[in-house]
């Protein structure tokens, strides 16, 4: 119930920011690479806290609005980030069982963010700004599957998780494009799920995975 109230609050806040800022601000579509950091980038499959994430991709939309006569402004955005399993984690899994065909989980992140921005420098060619705010993310790991001749198929399915966090970033805004770097710390969601081994099944132990990443995006203003 508490999580639902937090989600509703964040969505209403961002909807309000977007409604106010859109007429006088800039609507941006953006995309670029995303690089895992900290535990999210760890690639030891035997470590339950390791994110096993490799370099991913980010895409999303955002609203930006500067307050009239001030260097301060607002921003709100929603993104989709996909991080496939890292090559190192894949190699570690395969080394432990070279005869198996292994499908390793990818991480799907859906953060919604909002906060303040501050313009450091502005001229006719563009502006340099910094930003900071809060982010609430849905986190989903895709299925893990192991197939080996002579054995039952083994799989793990993970539940959808919710995690609040924060972000900080900086960007360069031109007339038509925005180049931006963001650090997203998306909290430590508890990942749970079920395992299946032939006709047997059970609940997986909960694992806390600290999620952090750096996204570099190029955006187009509309």
Protein Blocks (a to p, Z undefined) as FASTA:
>chain_A
ZZmmmmmmmmmmmmmmmmmmmmmmccdddddddddehjllpccfklmkbgoiacdddddd
ddddddehiabdcddddddddddddfklmmmmmmmomkbccdddddddddddddddddfb
dcfkbccddddddddddddddddddddehiacdddddddddddddddddddddfkbccdd
ddddebjadddddddehjbccdddddddddddddddddddZZ
